[in-house]
């Protein structure tokens, strides 16, 4: 029993390290504001979630963002961007996991990834409007955007950006799943 717990902790730690390294490799898309950047740090969290369940994925997302905050810091002094990244990851991996758990096939994973993308795009649009952008306003001590300008930013930038990010993560995840499917299935059986 202790051996499996230790193995799970090691796997979460390893996937967190990989997620952090992938998170460091980020790039903006030219048509969006510079603060919106694509990274693939959610892919290891998704794999950990598929193997060990939702708590492992949450742990990977949390550790990835804590390590990044300690490594990179935050312009606000408060890790608003890291909290947003953490929530973004959860909005993506959790719906994917629950659909895949019900339909454990490539088709189920694809449906889950599409649902995860929609959840991330809609959820982060709402959370940016009501939570994260006001937090940036408060902690930076300046008006980032409010009212109509913020709504336009959400509709023109944040929503389509998260859809594109979700599509890119979906493509990478499906390619990895094709290669790693037998290994993932073997790992799932060894921990259940």
Backbone as CSV, one residue per row, in Angstrom:
resi,resn,N_x,N_y,N_z,CA_x,CA_y,CA_z,C_x,C_y,C_z
1,UNK,0.826,-1.199,0.000,0.000,0.000,0.000,0.865,1.256,0.000
2,UNK,1.842,1.315,0.896,2.714,2.482,0.946,3.499,2.625,-0.343
3,UNK,3.884,1.488,-0.918,4.657,1.505,-2.148,3.872,2.181,-3.277
4,UNK,2.566,1.888,-3.399,1.745,2.509,-4.435,1.580,4.004,-4.176
5,UNK,1.424,4.389,-2.922,1.315,5.819,-2.600,2.599,6.544,-2.974
6,UNK,3.708,5.930,-2.662,4.999,6.525,-3.008,5.157,6.618,-4.521
7,UNK,4.763,5.555,-5.231,4.835,5.569,-6.689,3.967,6.686,-7.269
8,UNK,2.762,6.859,-6.735,1.873,7.924,-7.213,2.487,9.295,-6.971
9,UNK,3.083,9.488,-5.798,3.720,10.773,-5.497,4.892,11.034,-6.434
10,UNK,5.658,9.999,-6.731,6.791,10.142,-7.650,6.293,10.491,-9.055
11,UNK,5.236,9.821,-9.496,4.676,10.103,-10.826,4.156,11.538,-10.897
12,UNK,3.456,11.972,-9.868,2.955,13.359,-9.842,4.133,14.331,-9.874
13,UNK,5.180,14.041,-9.116,6.364,14.897,-9.117,7.043,14.946,-10.481
14,UNK,7.167,13.784,-11.114,7.803,13.737,-12.440,6.973,14.485,-13.476
15,UNK,5.668,14.246,-13.482,4.813,14.950,-14.441,4.765,16.446,-14.154
16,UNK,4.859,16.833,-12.884,4.908,18.261,-12.541,6.167,18.909,-13.093
17,UNK,7.284,18.204,-12.990,8.551,18.724,-13.521,8.478,18.880,-15.038
18,UNK,7.931,17.879,-15.702,7.789,17.950,-17.152,6.833,19.084,-17.531
19,UNK,5.733,19.209,-16.782,4.765,20.276,-17.052,5.407,21.648,-16.884
20,UNK,6.220,21.810,-15.841,6.914,23.078,-15.620,7.848,23.393,-16.786
21,UNK,8.613,22.408,-17.216,9.545,22.631,-18.332,8.791,22.982,-19.619
22,UNK,7.691,22.298,-19.875,6.885,22.623,-21.059,6.231,23.998,-20.927
23,UNK,5.896,24.364,-19.708,5.298,25.682,-19.452,6.308,26.801,-19.749
24,UNK,7.588,26.523,-19.539,8.626,27.519,-19.821,8.761,27.802,-21.316
25,UNK,8.390,26.827,-22.127,8.450,27.000,-23.581,7.089,27.532,-24.017
26,UNK,6.960,28.822,-24.017,5.680,29.448,-24.350,5.885,30.492,-25.437
27,UNK,4.819,30.737,-26.157,4.909,31.702,-27.248,3.556,32.378,-27.452
28,UNK,3.583,33.655,-27.804,2.329,34.344,-28.102,1.899,34.055,-29.539
29,UNK,0.651,34.265,-29.800,0.157,34.230,-31.170,0.039,35.678,-31.628
30,UNK,0.533,36.000,-32.818,0.641,37.399,-33.242,-0.660,38.205,-33.208
31,UNK,-1.792,37.560,-33.367,-3.043,38.317,-33.433,-3.656,38.604,-32.056
32,UNK,-3.041,38.080,-30.990,-3.593,38.252,-29.648,-2.678,39.111,-28.781
33,UNK,-3.213,39.656,-27.672,-2.355,40.424,-26.751,-1.198,39.561,-26.242
34,UNK,-0.096,40.207,-25.901,1.127,39.490,-25.512,0.977,38.666,-24.238
35,UNK,0.032,39.040,-23.364,-0.113,38.287,-22.117,-0.772,36.926,-22.343
36,UNK,-1.321,36.686,-23.512,-1.905,35.391,-23.851,-0.861,34.579,-24.607
37,UNK,-0.376,33.522,-23.965,0.678,32.718,-24.562,0.303,31.237,-24.542
38,UNK,0.702,30.565,-25.595,0.478,29.126,-25.725,1.627,28.389,-25.041
39,UNK,1.286,27.384,-24.252,2.288,26.454,-23.730,1.614,25.088,-23.619
40,UNK,2.403,24.072,-23.504,1.862,22.710,-23.471,2.032,22.054,-22.101
41,UNK,2.099,22.868,-21.056,2.255,22.361,-19.699,1.054,21.592,-19.179
42,UNK,-0.091,21.704,-19.865,-1.278,20.972,-19.425,-1.279,19.518,-19.908
43,UNK,-0.455,19.208,-20.888,-0.428,17.840,-21.432,0.038,16.824,-20.383
44,UNK,1.152,17.065,-19.660,1.527,16.104,-18.612,0.472,15.981,-17.505
45,UNK,-0.194,17.078,-17.198,-1.266,17.028,-16.193,-2.409,16.151,-16.681
46,UNK,-2.710,16.236,-17.971,-3.763,15.403,-18.541,-3.376,13.928,-18.485
47,UNK,-2.141,13.612,-18.836,-1.694,12.214,-18.800,-1.722,11.679,-17.365
48,UNK,-1.258,12.486,-16.415,-1.310,12.069,-15.005,-2.749,11.836,-14.565
49,UNK,-3.660,12.675,-15.031,-5.074,12.538,-14.686,-5.644,11.252,-15.260
50,UNK,-5.310,10.960,-16.509,-5.815,9.732,-17.136,-5.294,8.492,-16.428
51,UNK,-4.067,8.551,-15.934,-3.465,7.386,-15.279,-3.929,7.248,-13.828
52,UNK,-3.850,8.349,-13.067,-4.055,8.270,-11.621,-5.358,8.900,-11.124
53,UNK,-6.044,9.628,-11.969,-7.283,10.259,-11.560,-7.146,11.758,-11.379
54,UNK,-8.262,12.410,-11.057,-8.298,13.870,-11.028,-7.392,14.512,-9.973
55,UNK,-7.207,13.890,-8.830,-6.346,14.491,-7.802,-4.900,14.591,-8.280
56,UNK,-4.448,13.619,-9.053,-3.089,13.672,-9.596,-2.951,14.825,-10.578
57,UNK,-3.938,15.002,-11.444,-3.906,16.103,-12.399,-3.946,17.453,-11.713
58,UNK,-4.762,17.563,-10.679,-4.819,18.804,-9.899,-3.464,19.059,-9.253
59,UNK,-2.860,18.003,-8.715,-1.542,18.132,-8.099,-0.486,18.588,-9.087
60,UNK,-0.499,18.026,-10.295,0.471,18.417,-11.321,0.267,19.883,-11.692
61,UNK,-0.976,20.280,-11.919,-1.254,21.685,-12.270,-0.814,22.621,-11.131
62,UNK,-1.093,22.232,-9.907,-0.732,23.073,-8.761,0.784,23.189,-8.624
63,UNK,1.481,22.053,-8.644,2.938,22.079,-8.497,3.611,22.823,-9.647
64,UNK,3.116,22.631,-10.868,3.674,23.339,-12.026,3.613,24.849,-11.792
65,UNK,2.485,25.329,-11.329,2.319,26.772,-11.142,3.070,27.301,-9.928
66,UNK,3.165,26.515,-8.872,3.961,26.940,-7.712,5.434,27.035,-8.092
67,UNK,5.939,26.025,-8.790,7.350,26.040,-9.214,7.594,27.232,-10.137
68,UNK,6.683,27.461,-11.077,6.854,28.578,-12.006,6.807,29.914,-11.272
69,UNK,5.921,30.036,-10.293,5.830,31.285,-9.513,7.130,31.524,-8.747
70,UNK,7.658,30.468,-8.130,8.920,30.605,-7.404,10.078,30.915,-8.348
71,UNK,10.044,30.341,-9.538,11.118,30.519,-10.514,11.023,31.875,-11.231
72,UNK,9.823,32.235,-11.679,9.647,33.432,-12.501,9.166,34.651,-11.713
73,UNK,8.498,34.417,-10.595,7.908,35.530,-9.870,6.611,35.970,-10.517
74,UNK,6.109,37.126,-10.064,4.856,37.653,-10.585,4.922,39.173,-10.592
75,UNK,4.489,39.822,-11.673,4.537,41.283,-11.717,3.631,41.950,-10.694
76,UNK,2.629,41.224,-10.219,1.707,41.801,-9.250,2.134,41.532,-7.813
77,UNK,3.113,40.665,-7.611,3.469,40.250,-6.259,2.579,39.117,-5.791
78,UNK,1.390,39.036,-6.366,0.436,37.972,-6.096,0.347,37.154,-7.383
79,UNK,0.334,35.850,-7.286,0.396,35.029,-8.505,-0.922,34.950,-9.282
80,UNK,-1.442,36.105,-9.688,-2.727,36.130,-10.400,-2.648,35.293,-11.677
81,UNK,-1.592,35.490,-12.472,-1.443,34.728,-13.708,-1.297,33.244,-13.451
82,UNK,-0.616,32.893,-12.372,-0.435,31.474,-12.036,-1.752,30.854,-11.571
83,UNK,-2.522,31.622,-10.823,-3.840,31.130,-10.409,-4.715,30.932,-11.642
84,UNK,-4.664,31.898,-12.558,-5.443,31.775,-13.796,-4.991,30.561,-14.604
85,UNK,-3.686,30.329,-14.685,-3.171,29.172,-15.419,-3.612,27.873,-14.753
86,UNK,-3.587,27.842,-13.436,-4.028,26.666,-12.682,-5.490,26.358,-12.990
87,UNK,-6.341,27.378,-12.919,-7.767,27.193,-13.178,-7.997,26.790,-14.637
88,UNK,-7.246,27.409,-15.553,-7.358,27.053,-16.969,-7.084,25.565,-17.161
89,UNK,-6.016,25.083,-16.538,-5.673,23.668,-16.644,-6.767,22.768,-16.099
90,UNK,-7.328,23.144,-14.954,-8.393,22.327,-14.369,-9.630,22.302,-15.252
91,UNK,-9.967,23.462,-15.819,-11.132,23.522,-16.706,-10.938,22.662,-17.952
92,UNK,-9.689,22.399,-18.294,-9.406,21.558,-19.457,-9.319,20.077,-19.089
93,UNK,-8.548,19.740,-18.060,-8.280,18.318,-17.784,-9.443,17.591,-17.107
94,UNK,-10.188,18.266,-16.248,-11.238,17.559,-15.500,-12.395,17.102,-16.383
95,UNK,-12.958,17.967,-17.250,-14.006,17.443,-18.141,-13.493,16.324,-19.053
96,UNK,-12.260,16.471,-19.512,-11.667,15.440,-20.362,-11.622,14.112,-19.611
97,UNK,-11.171,14.155,-18.359,-11.062,12.941,-17.553,-12.428,12.270,-17.357
98,UNK,-13.430,13.062,-16.989,-14.731,12.462,-16.668,-15.405,11.852,-17.894
99,UNK,-15.236,12.454,-19.057,-15.770,11.844,-20.273,-14.984,10.581,-20.611
100,UNK,-13.648,10.667,-20.518,-12.809,9.505,-20.838,-13.066,8.350,-19.870
101,UNK,-13.364,8.671,-18.630,-13.652,7.625,-17.639,-14.917,6.845,-18.027
102,UNK,-15.900,7.555,-18.582,-17.150,6.904,-19.001,-16.982,6.156,-20.330
103,UNK,-16.139,6.695,-21.219,-15.941,6.121,-22.541,-14.441,6.040,-22.808
104,UNK,-13.830,4.946,-22.347,-12.360,4.806,-22.370,-11.837,4.350,-23.722
105,UNK,-12.091,5.159,-24.741,-11.599,4.886,-26.081,-10.991,6.170,-26.631
106,UNK,-10.395,6.052,-27.798,-9.855,7.249,-28.461,-10.988,8.240,-28.754
107,UNK,-12.150,7.702,-29.138,-13.308,8.556,-29.401,-13.736,9.274,-28.111
108,UNK,-13.743,8.548,-27.003,-14.096,9.150,-25.716,-13.121,10.241,-25.323
109,UNK,-11.828,9.982,-25.557,-10.816,10.989,-25.258,-11.024,12.219,-26.136
110,UNK,-11.323,12.001,-27.413,-11.546,13.124,-28.327,-12.747,13.957,-27.877
111,UNK,-13.838,13.300,-27.530,-15.026,14.013,-27.041,-14.672,14.771,-25.767
112,UNK,-13.939,14.132,-24.877,-13.526,14.778,-23.633,-12.652,15.998,-23.881
113,UNK,-11.719,15.885,-24.821,-10.838,17.013,-25.143,-11.616,18.179,-25.749
114,UNK,-12.599,17.864,-26.579,-13.452,18.924,-27.154,-14.261,19.593,-26.045
115,UNK,-14.817,18.793,-25.153,-15.559,19.351,-24.021,-14.636,20.149,-23.102
116,UNK,-13.417,19.649,-22.875,-12.436,20.375,-22.072,-12.064,21.707,-22.695
117,UNK,-11.920,21.727,-24.015,-11.619,22.972,-24.720,-12.762,23.970,-24.555
118,UNK,-13.987,23.507,-24.729,-15.151,24.390,-24.567,-15.249,24.902,-23.127
119,UNK,-15.028,24.007,-22.175,-15.076,24.382,-20.765,-14.020,25.436,-20.446
120,UNK,-12.814,25.229,-20.959,-11.718,26.167,-20.724,-12.024,27.520,-21.364
121,UNK,-12.480,27.514,-22.596,-12.729,28.767,-23.314,-13.844,29.575,-22.661
122,UNK,-14.946,28.927,-22.364,-16.086,29.639,-21.758,-15.776,30.005,-20.314
123,UNK,-15.230,29.042,-19.566,-14.923,29.291,-18.156,-13.923,30.420,-17.966
124,UNK,-12.865,30.424,-18.769,-11.850,31.478,-18.609,-12.359,32.829,-19.111
125,UNK,-13.270,32.828,-20.060,-13.876,34.094,-20.477,-14.645,34.711,-19.314
126,UNK,-15.457,33.904,-18.674,-16.230,34.396,-17.525,-15.325,34.771,-16.359
127,UNK,-14.363,33.904,-16.052,-13.476,34.183,-14.919,-12.573,35.387,-15.161
128,UNK,-12.134,35.592,-16.385,-11.350,36.789,-16.681,-12.199,38.044,-16.501
129,UNK,-13.430,37.980,-16.916,-14.301,39.149,-16.798,-14.604,39.479,-15.332
130,UNK,-14.951,38.458,-14.567,-15.414,38.694,-13.197,-14.327,38.612,-12.130
131,UNK,-13.234,37.883,-12.394,-12.251,37.633,-11.338,-10.845,38.115,-11.700
132,UNK,-10.265,37.548,-12.755,-8.840,37.761,-12.988,-8.486,39.163,-13.455
133,UNK,-9.229,39.726,-14.389,-8.923,41.094,-14.818,-9.140,42.094,-13.679
134,UNK,-10.225,41.966,-12.892,-10.330,42.852,-11.721,-9.181,42.663,-10.724
135,UNK,-8.677,41.418,-10.589,-7.535,41.191,-9.700,-6.302,41.918,-10.225
136,UNK,-6.076,41.847,-11.546,-4.949,42.580,-12.129,-5.120,44.081,-11.895
137,UNK,-6.321,44.578,-12.085,-6.577,46.005,-11.828,-6.218,46.368,-10.393
138,UNK,-6.654,45.536,-9.466,-6.437,45.825,-8.050,-4.952,45.722,-7.682
139,UNK,-4.310,44.633,-8.049,-2.934,44.400,-7.609,-1.895,45.219,-8.386
140,UNK,-2.180,45.558,-9.636,-1.260,46.399,-10.384,-1.502,47.880,-10.116
141,UNK,-2.642,48.185,-9.501,-2.951,49.569,-9.182,-3.206,50.428,-10.411
142,UNK,-3.649,49.797,-11.466,-3.962,50.547,-12.676,-5.150,49.917,-13.369
143,UNK,-5.802,50.663,-14.199,-6.944,50.126,-14.924,-6.460,49.362,-16.147
144,UNK,-6.592,48.047,-16.081,-6.226,47.238,-17.236,-7.303,47.435,-18.295
145,UNK,-8.491,47.037,-18.007,-9.663,47.266,-18.847,-10.884,47.002,-18.004
146,UNK,-11.941,47.711,-18.289,-13.202,47.484,-17.598,-14.341,47.696,-18.588
147,UNK,-15.538,47.339,-18.168,-16.738,47.605,-18.946,-16.708,47.060,-20.355
148,UNK,-17.115,47.911,-21.297,-17.226,47.519,-22.709,-15.878,47.093,-23.290
149,UNK,-14.805,47.789,-22.920,-13.476,47.431,-23.424,-13.086,46.027,-22.968
150,UNK,-13.396,45.691,-21.715,-13.089,44.350,-21.205,-13.937,43.298,-21.917
151,UNK,-15.208,43.583,-22.111,-16.065,42.638,-22.839,-15.517,42.387,-24.244
152,UNK,-15.074,43.448,-24.911,-14.507,43.286,-26.247,-13.238,42.433,-26.207
153,UNK,-12.395,42.667,-25.215,-11.170,41.871,-25.077,-11.503,40.398,-24.856
154,UNK,-12.515,40.144,-24.051,-12.937,38.762,-23.787,-13.409,38.105,-25.080
155,UNK,-14.286,38.791,-25.819,-14.886,38.207,-27.017,-13.894,38.119,-28.171
156,UNK,-13.059,39.142,-28.333,-12.151,39.195,-29.482,-10.841,38.466,-29.219
157,UNK,-10.395,38.406,-27.970,-9.076,37.832,-27.686,-9.129,36.588,-26.808
158,UNK,-9.656,36.704,-25.613,-9.543,35.610,-24.636,-10.313,34.364,-25.066
159,UNK,-11.550,34.525,-25.501,-12.348,33.369,-25.931,-11.711,32.652,-27.127
160,UNK,-11.406,33.352,-28.226,-10.783,32.627,-29.350,-9.393,32.091,-29.022
161,UNK,-8.632,32.815,-28.185,-7.308,32.311,-27.805,-7.424,30.973,-27.097
162,UNK,-8.343,30.861,-26.134,-8.489,29.610,-25.394,-9.027,28.487,-26.278
163,UNK,-9.823,28.829,-27.280,-10.266,27.802,-28.228,-9.066,27.290,-29.025
164,UNK,-8.236,28.202,-29.518,-7.043,27.803,-30.271,-6.086,27.008,-29.387
165,UNK,-5.878,27.480,-28.158,-5.008,26.754,-27.228,-5.541,25.346,-26.985
166,UNK,-6.844,25.230,-26.770,-7.453,23.922,-26.560,-7.299,23.007,-27.763
167,UNK,-7.443,23.562,-28.958,-7.275,22.764,-30.178,-5.836,22.268,-30.291
168,UNK,-4.876,23.142,-30.027,-3.466,22.737,-30.109,-3.130,21.666,-29.070
169,UNK,-3.611,21.846,-27.835,-3.363,20.847,-26.790,-4.067,19.531,-27.140
170,UNK,-5.249,19.634,-27.727,-5.978,18.436,-28.148,-5.193,17.661,-29.200
171,UNK,-4.660,18.366,-30.190,-3.887,17.699,-31.243,-2.671,16.995,-30.647
172,UNK,-1.925,17.699,-29.802,-0.739,17.102,-29.180,-1.140,15.914,-28.305
173,UNK,-2.205,16.060,-27.539,-2.653,14.976,-26.651,-3.079,13.750,-27.437
174,UNK,-3.803,13.950,-28.529,-4.232,12.807,-29.337,-3.051,12.107,-30.000
175,UNK,-2.075,12.887,-30.451,-0.874,12.270,-31.028,-0.116,11.462,-29.975
176,UNK,0.029,12.033,-28.775,0.699,11.305,-27.691,-0.092,10.074,-27.279
177,UNK,-1.415,10.219,-27.217,-2.256,9.095,-26.823,-2.115,7.940,-27.809
178,UNK,-2.004,8.273,-29.087,-1.833,7.236,-30.108,-0.554,6.436,-29.847
179,UNK,0.502,7.131,-29.459,1.792,6.486,-29.198,1.812,5.823,-27.818
180,UNK,1.187,6.452,-26.833,1.314,6.010,-25.440,0.107,5.234,-24.918
181,UNK,-0.860,4.935,-25.755,-2.108,4.327,-25.304,-1.882,3.046,-24.509
182,UNK,-1.053,2.148,-25.012,-0.816,0.877,-24.302,-0.152,1.127,-22.946
183,UNK,0.804,2.045,-22.915,1.484,2.360,-21.656,0.512,2.990,-20.663
184,UNK,-0.313,3.923,-21.127,-1.299,4.573,-20.245,-2.260,3.531,-19.687
185,UNK,-2.757,2.661,-20.537,-3.683,1.610,-20.091,-3.017,0.701,-19.077
186,UNK,-1.777,0.316,-19.320,-1.030,-0.535,-18.380,-0.883,0.167,-17.026
187,UNK,-0.555,1.445,-17.055,-0.392,2.215,-15.813,-1.721,2.346,-15.073
188,UNK,-2.798,2.570,-15.828,-4.127,2.665,-15.201,-4.443,1.390,-14.447
189,UNK,-4.189,0.245,-15.070,-4.491,-1.037,-14.431,-3.590,-1.304,-13.219
190,UNK,-2.366,-0.852,-13.261,-1.462,-1.106,-12.143,-1.791,-0.262,-10.915
191,UNK,-2.517,0.855,-11.100,-2.842,1.710,-9.955,-4.304,1.589,-9.526
192,UNK,-5.090,0.777,-10.219,-6.497,0.606,-9.829,-6.718,-0.708,-9.147
